[in-house]
Amino acid sequence: MTQTKQLAMYEKMEKSAYNLQVNVEKMLKIGKMSYTDDEAGKAAQENDTKNLLKGIQDFVADFNEVYNDLYDIGGVSNLAYKKTLDSVVSANEDALKEIGITVSKSGELCIDEKVLEKADLEKVKDLFAKEGGFADKIGDKMKIVEQGASNSLTTLSKLYGATSTYNKYGASNSYFNGNGYYNFNYGNYGSNSGWYF
């Protein structure tokens, strides 16, 4: 794997691991909501349910991104992180299947959207919008993955003599200017910045 590609993959993995955590926080907030029995309450609940289902789709996309990057980059730490994710998924596999989410042979999560939309909302919330549930546990593991990717980027940047202007506010990173030039722009990450070299 080229130096540039390795750096790019760690950045992508760090970003997806961070996004997944933000998304889990949003879904947990939905799980804590209570609704009135009037029209406004029903409308709010419908809207939150729609946002929860969208959150699950984003969660799966970010999970698969990180999962595949861990495998592709390889190394002892990354494969250990992958194994940890596998154990959380396998412990919840039957419950996930009930709401339309299955695990592929390669370990990725796959959504059957029609099954998910018709699934028992309380079962969906137990997995994705409840503290200590599946999504919350994966979010905790992603904190470790994010930190690992951050540390690897710091180490690789020093090793390769590359410079990064990356932070969670969004910035473009360029490595090896003029020689295998890459440019990434990740947009706005939110205000949680603690990621400097």
DRENMI-259260 format. One record per residue: residue number from 1; residue in one letter; z, x, y of N, C-alpha, C in turn. Coordinates in steps of 0.02 Angstrom, whole numbers, always signed. Atoms other than C-alpha are relative to their C-alpha. Layout:
BEGIN
     k   r      npz      npx      npy     capz     capx     capy      cpz      cpx      cpy
   NUM   a        Z        X        Y        Z        X        Y        Z        X        Y
...
//
This chain:
BEGIN
     k   r      npz      npx      npy     capz     capx     capy      cpz      cpx      cpy
     1   m       +0      +42      -60       +0       +0       +0       +0      +44      +63
     2   t       +3      -41      -61      -46      +69     +171      +63      -10      +42
     3   q      -59       +4      -43      +90     +103     +297       -4      -63      +44
     4   t       +9      +57      -46      +19      -27     +416      +11      -66      -36
     5   k       -7      +62      +39      +10     -160     +281      +73      -13      -18
     6   q      -71       +6      +18     +188     -125     +225      +42      -25      +59
     7   l      -36      +21      -60     +254     -142     +402      -16      -73      +17
     8   a      +21      +69      -16     +154     -302     +429      +33      -49      -48
     9   m      -30      +45      +49     +220     -379     +268      +75       -9      +11
    10   y      -72       +6      -14     +401     -339     +311      +11      -43      +62
    11   e       -7      +43      -60     +376     -418     +483      -11      -74      -17
    12   k      +16      +68      +20     +298     -573     +405      +59      -30      -40
    13   m      -56      +22      +42     +440     -584     +278      +62      -14      +43
    14   e      -57       +9      -45     +573     -563     +413       -7      -64      +40
    15   k      +14      +60      -40     +493     -699     +518       +9      -63      -42
    16   s       -6      +60      +43     +480     -823     +372      +72      -12      -21
    17   a      -70       +7      +19     +659     -789     +316      +41      -28      +58
    18   y      -35      +25      -60     +720     -820     +495      -19      -73      +12
    19   n      +23      +69      -11     +614     -978     +515      +31      -48      -49
    20   l      -29      +44      +51     +680    -1048     +352      +73      -17      +18
    21   q      -70      +13      -19     +860    -1028     +413       +5      -50      +57
    22   v       +1      +45      -58     +821    -1116     +578      -15      -71      -24
    23   n      +20      +64      +28     +738    -1256     +481      +57      -33      -39
    24   v      -57      +27      +39     +888    -1276     +364      +52      -28      +48
    25   e      -48      +24      -50    +1002    -1293     +516      -20      -70      +26
    26   k      +25      +65      -25     +892    -1436     +581      +10      -54      -53
    27   m       -7      +50      +53     +894    -1524     +412      +73      -18      -12
    28   l      -72      +14       +8    +1084    -1507     +398      +24      -47      +55
    29   k      -18      +46      -55    +1099    -1592     +569      -22      -72      -16
    30   i      +24      +67      +19     +993    -1737     +506      +48      -30      -52
    31   g      -46      +23      +53    +1109    -1749     +354      +66      -26      +27
    32   k      -65      +22      -28    +1260    -1774     +468       -7      -62      +44
    33   m      +10      +57      -45    +1182    -1916     +568      +23      -65      -33
    34   s      -14      +67      +25    +1244    -2094     +552      -38      -49      +45
    35   y      +45      +45      -36    +1144    -2245     +607      +30      -71       +6
    36   t      -21      +70      -10    +1179    -2418     +677      -48      -45      -40
    37   d      +40      +46      +40    +1111    -2572     +588      -54      -36      +41
    38   d      +50      +35      -41    +1005    -2630     +734      -68      +35       -3
    39   e      +69      -27       +0     +822    -2596     +770       -2      +73      +21
    40   a       -1      -69      -25     +860    -2437     +867      +25      +48      -54
    41   g      -27      -40      +55     +963    -2371     +722      -50      +11      -55
    42   k      +51       -5      +53     +827    -2410     +597      -57      +46      +22
    43   a      +54      -43      -26     +696    -2326     +708      +22      +74       -1
    44   a      -26      -68       +0     +806    -2172     +726       +2      +29      -71
    45   q       -3      -22      +69     +832    -2163     +539      -70      +15      -28
    46   e      +69      -12      +22     +646    -2179     +505      -27      +65      +28
    47   n      +23      -61      -33     +610    -2041     +629      +31      +62      -31
    48   d      -34      -56      +31     +741    -1927     +553      -25      +13      -71
    49   t      +27       -8      +68     +675    -1960     +379      -67      +36       +2
    50   k      +65      -32       -9     +501    -1912     +438       +9      +75      +15
    51   n      -14      -70      -18     +571    -1752     +515      +28      +40      -59
    52   l      -29      -33      +59     +668    -1714     +357      -56      +19      -50
    53   l      +56      -13      +46     +510    -1728     +249      -44      +56      +26
    54   k      +39      -55      -30     +416    -1616     +371      +38      +65       -7
    55   g      -42      -59       +7     +563    -1495     +366       -4      +29      -71
    56   i       +4      -22      +70     +551    -1489     +176      -67      +36      -13
    57   q      +65      -33       +7     +365    -1446     +185       +1      +70      +31
    58   d       -5      -65      -34     +401    -1306     +309      +44      +48      -40
    59   f      -46      -39      +41     +546    -1246     +201      -37      +31      -59
    60   v      +37      -23      +59     +434    -1234      +48      -51      +54      +19
    61   a      +49      -50      -22     +298    -1141     +145      +33      +67      +15
    62   d      -35      -62      -17     +423    -1014     +213      +30      +33      -62
    63   f      -28      -27      +63     +509     -995      +44      -54      +37      -39
    64   n      +54      -30      +39     +343     -960      -43      -25      +65      +33
    65   e      +22      -60      -37     +293     -836      +93      +47      +59      -15
    66   v      -49      -53      +13     +454     -736      +73       -1      +21      -73
    67   y       -2      -13      +72     +453     -751     -116      -58      +46      -21
    68   n      +59      -40      +18     +276     -682     -131       +2      +69      +31
    69   d       -5      -66      -33     +308     -543       -4      +50      +45      -36
    70   l      -50      -39      +37     +463     -487     -100      -32      +30      -62
    71   y      +34      -24      +61     +356     -474     -257      -53      +52      +17
    72   d      +56      -45      -17     +207     -392     -171      +24      +68      +25
    73   i      -25      -64      -26     +309     -260      -79      +36      +38      -56
    74   g      -35      -30      +57     +417     -229     -233      +59      +44      +21
    75   g      -59      -42      -13     +557     -102     -244      +63      -34      -27
    76   v      -61      +25      +32     +731     -122     -317      +33      -56      +40
    77   s      -35      +50      -42     +809     -217     -169      -39      -65       +3
    78   n      +41      +61       -6     +664     -338     -147       -2      -40      -65
    79   l       +1      +36      +64     +657     -380     -332      +68      -30      -16
    80   a      -68      +28       +8     +846     -406     -331       +7      -64      +42
    81   y       -1      +60      -43     +827     -529     -184      -39      -56      -35
    82   k      +43      +49      +34     +688     -617     -281      +38      -33      -58
    83   k      -40      +25      +57     +802     -633     -434      +54      -49      +24
    84   t      -52      +43      -28     +939     -709     -325      -30      -69      +19
    85   l      +33      +63      -17     +817     -840     -258      -17      -39      -64
    86   d      +16      +32      +64     +759     -875     -437      +61      -37      -29
    87   s      -60      +30      +30     +939     -910     -491      +20      -64      +36
    88   v      -16      +62      -37     +968    -1037     -351      -50      -55      -17
    89   v      +52      +49      +16     +802    -1122     -388      +11      -28      -71
    90   s       -7      +25      +69     +832    -1131     -577      +61      -44       -8
    91   a      -61      +42       +3    +1007    -1203     -550      -14      -71      +27
    92   n      +16      +65      -31     +926    -1346     -450      -67      -29      -24
    93   e      +68      +18      +20     +762    -1361     -545       -8      -74      -19
    94   d       +6      +70      +22     +795    -1531     -625       +6      -48      +59
    95   a       -9      +43      -59     +858    -1609     -462      -62       +3      +45
    96   l      +61       -7      -41     +707    -1539     -368      -58      -39      -30
    97   k      +54      +34      +35     +589    -1608     -499       +3      -76      +12
    98   e      -10      +72      -11     +664    -1782     -475      -29      -23      +66
    99   i      +26      +21      -66     +609    -1782     -292      -71      +26      +13
   100   g      +71      -19       -6     +436    -1709     -325      -13      +73      +15
   101   i      +10      -72      -12     +463    -1521     -307       +7      +37      -67
   102   t       -1      -37      +63     +418    -1414     -457       -7      +74      +13
   103   v       +4      -73       -6     +421    -1228     -490      -60      +24      -41
   104   s      +59      -25      +36     +258    -1141     -535      +20      +57      -46
   105   k      -15      -55      +46     +247    -1009     -672      +16      +64      +38
   106   s      -12      -62      -39     +245     -875     -537      +63       -6      +43
   107   g      -64       +8      -36     +406     -947     -460       -5      -34      +67
   108   e       +8      +35      -64     +333    -1034     -308      +21      -73       -7
   109   l      -16      +72       -1     +389    -1208     -257      -63      -39      +17
   110   c      +59      +42      -12     +257    -1345     -263      +24      -72      +13
   111   i      -20      +69      -18     +274    -1516     -178      -53      -50      -21
   112   d      +43      +59       +9     +200    -1678     -240      +22      -48      +55
   113   e      -22      +37      -60     +205    -1766      -72      +10      -75      -13
   114   k       -7      +71      +15     +181    -1941     -143      +67      -14      -34
   115   v      -65       +9      +35     +331    -1921     -259      +57      +11      +49
   116   l      -52      -15      -48     +434    -1843     -119      +11      -59      +48
   117   e       -6      +56      -48     +397    -1988       +1      +35      -61      -31
   118   k      -30      +58      +33     +452    -2116     -129      +68      +15      -31
   119   a      -62      -21      +32     +603    -2017     -189      +61      -32      +33
   120   d      -64      +26      -25     +782    -2080     -168      +23      +45      +57
   121   l      -16      -39      -61     +828    -2025       +9      +67      +37       -7
   122   e      -65      -33       +8    +1008    -1986      -40       -6      +63      -43
   123   k      +12      -59      +42     +948    -1867     -176      -35      +55      +39
   124   v      +35      -48      -43     +831    -1784      -52      +49      +34      +47
   125   k      -50      -27      -47     +973    -1764      +72      +50      +46      -35
   126   d      -47      -43      +37    +1090    -1694      -61      -27      +71       -8
   127   l      +31      -66      +11     +967    -1553      -91      -15      +37      +65
   128   f      +27      -33      -60     +902    -1520      +84      +39      -11      +65
   129   a      -34      +15      -63    +1021    -1594     +213      +75       -3       -8
   130   k      -72       +2      +13    +1194    -1562     +143      +26      +72       -5
   131   e      -31      -66       +4    +1308    -1413     +167      +18      +16      -73
   132   g      -13      -19      +70    +1321    -1318       +3      -55      -23      -47
   133   g      +56      +23      +42    +1160    -1401      -60      -51      +56      -10
   134   f      +52      -49      +17    +1003    -1314     -120      -27      +38      +61
   135   a      +30      -32      -59     +924    -1281      +51      +50      +46      +35
   136   d      -53      -39      -33    +1089    -1220     +124      +12      +66      -37
   137   k      -11      -61      +40    +1113    -1096      -20      -59      +48       +8
   138   i      +59      -43      -10     +935    -1032       -1       +2      +31      +69
   139   g       -6      -25      -69     +964    -1016     +187      +47      +60       +3
   140   d      -48      -55       +3    +1116     -905     +151      -32      +63      -29
   141   k      +33      -58      +32    +1012     -793      +36      -52      +30      +48
   142   m      +52      -24      -45     +876     -783     +169      +29      +43      +57
   143   k      -33      -43      -50    +1002     -707     +292       -1      +73      -25
   144   i       -2      -66      +30    +1017     -560     +172      -71      +30       -3
   145   v      +70      -23       +3     +827     -550     +149      -23      +21      +70
   146   e      +19      -16      -69     +802     -554     +338      +29      +67      +21
   147   q      -33      -63      -18     +928     -414     +363      -32      +59      -37
   148   g      +32      -52      +40     +848     -314     +223      -68      +19      +29
   149   a      +66      -13      -30     +675     -333     +301       +7      +37      +66
   150   s      -14      -32      -65     +746     -284     +471      +17      +74      -10
   151   n      -20      -69      +14     +828     -127     +398      -60      +41      -24
   152   s      +59      -36      +26     +668      -81     +305      -49      +17      +56
   153   l      +45      -13      -57     +565      -99     +464      +26      +57      +43
   154   t      -30      -54      -40     +686      +13     +559      -12      +67      -34
   155   t       +8      -62      +38     +680     +144     +421      -73      +22       -1
   156   l      +71      -16       +4     +491     +135     +402      -28      +22      +67
   157   s      +23      -18      -67     +463     +143     +589      +18      +73      +16
   158   k      -21      -70      -12     +564     +304     +598      -40      +47      -44
   159   l      +35      -42      +49     +480     +372     +443      -73      +11      +20
   160   y      +71       -5      -17     +304     +335     +502      -13      +18      +73
   161   g       +9      -14      -72     +337     +369     +685      -35      -56      +37
   162   a      +31      +58      -33     +277     +195     +729      +48      -29      +51
   163   t      -44      +34      -48     +343      +95     +874       -9      -74       -7
   164   s       +3      +73       +3     +384      -88     +873      +31      -30      +62
   165   t      -27      +36      -58     +409     -203    +1020      +25      -69      -21
   166   y      -18      +65      +28     +462     -344     +906      +71      -22      +20
   167   n      -67      +30       -4     +607     -458     +947       -7      -75      -12
   168   k       +4      +71      +18     +651     -638     +910      -25      -44      +57
   169   y      +30      +40      -54     +589     -695    +1080      -75       -2       -7
   170   g      +73       -2       +8     +414     -655    +1020      -29      +56      +41
   171   a      +34      -54      -35     +314     -502    +1064      -55      +23      -46
   172   s      +51      -24      +45     +160     -420    +1000      +17      +72      -20
   173   n      -16      -66      +27     +180     -268     +891      -64      +37      -14
   174   s      +58      -39      +18      +55     -131     +879      +21      +65      -32
   175   y      -15      -61      +36      +62       +7     +753      -62      +44       -2
   176   f      +55      -48       +8      -44     +163     +748      -58      -14      +46
   177   n      +51      +16      -50     -138     +128     +907      -62      +43       -7
   178   g      +63      -37       +2     -319     +175     +895      -18      +22      -70
   179   n      +14      -22      +68     -302     +224     +713      +27      -53      -47
   180   g      -23      +56      +41     -295      +69     +602      +43      -46      +42
   181   y      -38      +41      -48     -239      -38     +749      +11      -70      -26
   182   y      -18      +69      +18     -148     -198     +706      +35      -32      +58
   183   n      -36      +35      -53      -89     -328     +826      +25      -67      -26
   184   f      -29      +63      +24      +30     -469     +784      +33      -35      +59
   185   n      -36      +36      -52      +90     -604     +899      +32      -61      -32
   186   y      -34      +52      +37     +223     -717     +829      +26      -57      +43
   187   g      -23      +56      -41     +257     -830     +977      +75       -1       +9
   188   n      -70       +3      -18     +429     -891    +1022      +45      -12      -60
   189   y      -46       +4      +56     +572     -867     +900      +64      -36      +15
   190   g      -66      +26      -16     +715     -948     +993      +41      +55      +34
   191   s      -38      -45      -44     +855     -863    +1086      +46      +47      -37
   192   n      -47      -38      +40     +939     -773     +943      -22      +71       -9
   193   s      +28      -67       +5     +892     -595     +980      +53      +52      -17
   194   g      -46      -53      +17     +977     -454     +893      -38      +50      -43
   195   w      +45      -34      +45     +834     -355     +825      -36      +55      +37
   196   y      +31      -53      -39     +802     -192     +912       +1      +66      -38
   197   f       -2      -68      +29     +760      -14     +864      +30      +46      +52
//
